[in-house]
């Protein structure tokens, strides 16, 4: 015998009787009728096989959500009576959030983007693990991303994604981005900053932010932002140096197998160069470069990796480059002068003869 | 138009012309494919890469041309060290103090401070400077180019900064070589008054008697003395 279900039914009947018995009760709080049962902590349904499904709604949490001023039946439209005549149907966000809805639910192009995403495609194929809106946004505590209590607020995004992607979450939590975010540095990258949210596309899709040709630009959204990088004390010319390097030029022309940012830095487990575990720590560079260049030795650690010859910090590369720059200008001037002198000389000779 | 029956002198032997042809072909190709990569972020570079058959073919052509240039350099080295003609030519083109005096003299003459232009032998300062500038630059290009070609090997041998330096040297020396070729060599042999727009000497090796006497009077005199 499923005791709790029995109790639930008793509560439902009791609640209904109470509501009927007190005139005007329903007007006091439109939610209260539902909360008579669903407001009780531990109210749940026991499914076939003994699994439990909580049916409890934390009313304070719900009131703080984006839908906090609505009553349950706005979404649960099929719930008309207590006890429920039939099992309430699953509801979907698109019941309201569609173009031209009359209840004023905000509509963005996010559902369309979602349908194109890896999650949307998996759902379409019937993968039971595929997340729908509410898996990230929750059902009853949907909040704006700017709300720090929201599951899609930047500081909670890793946990939200990590509910399914646990091993990634573990790696990320130890990375430079994860530790920074947990310290409250909100400029650090959370999952969605690189993967995007609704238009989260597989990395072999040319539109994806993770497509080899797009990786540098994805990193560049933060790492080429001068004010941000200066504030955080991180070098800002790395992306530019990459794009001007052999790797950067080759990838621009469609050679996807050449190294992009993540080939050397890793992605979820990115660590700063100073960390001995980092793939770009000087002692690990030979191994990292060796993934593609098998003969590389520790010599590769002697010098800068992201070199711009125009930057004084590039040392001898900068000085030699400067020498050539001025030497080229000098040669150019000399050659022009020589031509001019020669023409002038010939002109004089021609006139005198 | 020059008179058909005008007297000509053979200035460039077949040996020199073959070497020049190798050099001309390889260096032109190297410059076209090299500049395309150097300016690959501009529309011109992209257009050139497209015309050169795409990114990969561009690199292939650059390397093929480099082999051609390398063979040309070996040929030249054998020519000057093993043949009498080449050896004599090399001795003629060695730099002497007189060449720098001639340069000063020429400048003074051009601005009107000397009444007579400097007198040159077989090779004047202009040809000598060109030969040595090209020689040094080409050697620089070949050495840096080999390092870049075999970067997988050299990455394990040279420090990273030396690899970066190699790239800077290859690009810069290539640019200077290109400028020198256009503003010195082309001006001197093709575009200067009297030769404009194009001299075919590189093909048939001949110049007119008049040109020989005017531009290489010392060599001319010497030859006449030998014949007497």
Interface residues (C-beta under 8 A of the other chain):
Chain A: X244 X249 X250 X252 X253 X254 X255 X289 X293 X294 X295 X296 X297 X299 X300 X301 X302 X303 X304 X305 X307 X309 X314 X315 X316 X317 X320 X321 X324 X325 X327 X328 X331 X332 X335 X336 X338 X339 X341 X342 X343 X344 X345 X346 X348 X349 X350
Chain B: X37 X40 X41 X49 X54 X55 X106 X107 X109 X110 X111 X112 X117 X151 X152 X153 X155 X156 X157 X158 X159 X160 X161 X162 X163 X164 X165 X168 X169 X172 X173 X175 X176 X179 X180 X183 X184 X187 X192 X193
